Amino acid sequence: MALTFVAGAVDATSYLGLGRVFTANMTGNMVLLGLAAGRIQGLDALRSGTAFVGFAVGVAIGARILGRATGEVHFWPPRVTAALSVEAVLLAAMAVGWLWADAQPERRWLEVLIALSAGAMGIQSAAAQRLAVASVSTTFVTGTLTSVISQLALFGHPATGWPLRAGVVLALTIGAAVDALVLLHAPVLAPLVPLLALAAVVAIAARYFSTK
């Protein structure tokens, strides 16, 4: 849920502060890329394309860090914590660039910040996939929402996991809302919202799911 909060906050910053582009939700971003291409809007297409490439590179980096899945059973594999730590470095770099630009990045920095943000979300997506929580992703929740509604329609027992999935959907919304409020009242602090939430996840994971 905390990681989904991070994704919601990152998408709020990228959409409202980096030129109407999603850097966590690649489904929405590819729609924006298609719209920009269809309307021949070069700069919009460049931003969406940069987000896609950054996300893909992030997923590849995450996959390399995580390695191949082994037969060992880990509730939270230590390599997931390592991948999230690299994600935190990218979000920190993005926050520094945002602060340097005084929350108003110009063209020469805009694509760099988009790439850093999308790369971080790509790593997070790879890490979440390794956690293998059924019907749960941390960067897009359409499938998770479908699962929740289906379980509720069938009067599913809480043991089926729908409360967690509902919490994930809510966390994405709350993350976006919180970051949007920060962007409105203290825009220079907006990237710190997902960064601090992610840092908390990494710290807790390092404490309770060590390499032992």
N, C-alpha and C positions, 0 to 999 in steps of 0.2 A: 504494500500500500504506500509506503514511504517513497519507493522508487517511482511509482506511478504519479505521486504528488510532484516529484522532481520533473517528470516529463511534462506534466500540465503547466508547471511554472516556466519551463524552458520554451514551450510552444507559445506561451503568452508573450514572453520577451521577444522571441523571434518574429512573431506575427505583428505585434504592435510596435516593436522597436527596430526591426531589421528589414523592413520593406515588405510586409505582408507575405511572409513565407513561413512554412512549418519546417522545423528541423527535427522534431520527434515523430510526428505522424506522417510517415511517407506516403500513405494512401492519399491523404489530403494534399500533400505536396505535389504528387504526380498529377492530380487533377489541376492544380494551379499551373503546373508546367504545361499541360495540354492546352489550357485556356490561353496562356501567354503565347504559345506557339501558334494557335489558331487565330489569334488576334494580332499576330506579328508584333508583339511587344518584347523587344530584345532584352531590355534590362530586367524585366520580370522573369523572362525565361532564364536569363543568366543566374539570377538569384535562386530560383527553384532548382536549376541544374546543379549549381554549386552545393546546395543542400543535399541533393540526391547523391552526388559523388562523395561528399564528406561522410554521409551516412554509410555508404557502401564501404568506404575505407575503414570507418570505425568498426563495422561488423567484422571485416577481415582482421583487423588488429585484435579485436576481442576473441575471435576464433583462434588466433595464434596463441594468445595468452592462455586461453582455456584448454587448448589441446583437445585430443580425442577423449570422449567419455570412456571411463574404465568401468569394470564390473563392480567396483567398490561403491557402497551406498553411503552417500553423505547428504544430510538434510540441506547443508549449505557448504558446497565444496570450497576449500581454501582459495582455489584459483578464481572463483567468482569475486572474492574480496580483492584479489590482486587486480582483476579487470576493472572493478569499480574504482579502485585507487587511481588507475590511469585515467579513467573518465573524470575523476575529480580534478586531476591536473589540467585536463583540457577545459573544463568549466572554469577553473581558476584563471587560466590564460585568457579565456573569453571575458571574464569579469574584469581583468586588468585592462584589456583593450577597450572595453565599454567605459570604464572609468577614465581612461586616457582621452577618449573622445567626448567626455562629458555627457554621456548618454545620448549623443547625437552623431553616430559614426557616419563619415562621409564615404563616397564611393571607394576610395582606395583601401579603406578598412572594412567596409561593409561585408564584402565577400569573404574576407579572412575570418571575421567573427561568425558568419554563417557556417563556414566550414568547420570551425572549432566546435560550435554548438552541435552541429549535425554529427560530427565525428564522435562526440561524447555520447550522443543518443544511440549511435550505432553500436558502440561498445556495450552500453546498457542493455540493448535489445539482445545481443549475443549472450550476455551474462544471465539475463532473465530466462532465455531459452534453456540454458544449462540447468537452471533451477527446476525446470519441468513441472511447474504447477499447472494442473489441468485447466484448460480454458482461460488462462490468465497470461496476458502480456502487459508490459509496463509502459509501452509507448503508443499503443493503439488499443482501444477497448471495444470495438464493434462486436467481435466474437464473444468477448466476455459479457457484454450487455445482452447479446442474444441468448447466451447460456443462462443468465440470471432470469430473464423473462420466461424462457422455456421452463425452467425449474419451478418458478412461481405459478405458471399456468397449470402445471401438473401437480400443484400442491406439494412440491418437493420438501423433504425433511432437511433441516439445517445441516445434517451430516453429509448431505450431498455436496456441500461446499459453497452453496449460493450466497451465504452471508459474506464470505471473503470476497467473492467476485463482485457483489454489490458494493462492498467497501472500496474495491479497486476503482470501480466506475466513479464513485463519489470522490475518491482521492484525486483523480485526474481533474475533475471539475473544481475542487477546492484549490488545488495547486494553481490552476489558471486564474481563478478569482483572486487569490491572495497576491499573485504576482502582478495582476492587472491593477490592483489597488496601489501596490507599491510604485508601479510605473506612473500612476496618476499623481501620487503625492510626493514621492521621493525617487524619481527615475534612476538616479545613479546607483541606487541600492538594489535594483531589480535582479541582476544576475546573482546576487548573494543569497536570495531566497532558495533557489534550487541547490546552490553550492553548499549551503549550511545543512540542508536536509540530507544531501548525499554524504557529506562528511559525517553526520550522525550515524547513517547506515553503515558506513565503512568502519567507524570506531566500534560500534556495537558488534558487527560481524567479526572484527579482529579480536575482540574480547571473548566472544562466546564460541566462535567457530575457528579456532586456531589451526595451525598446520600440524598439530600433534596427531 
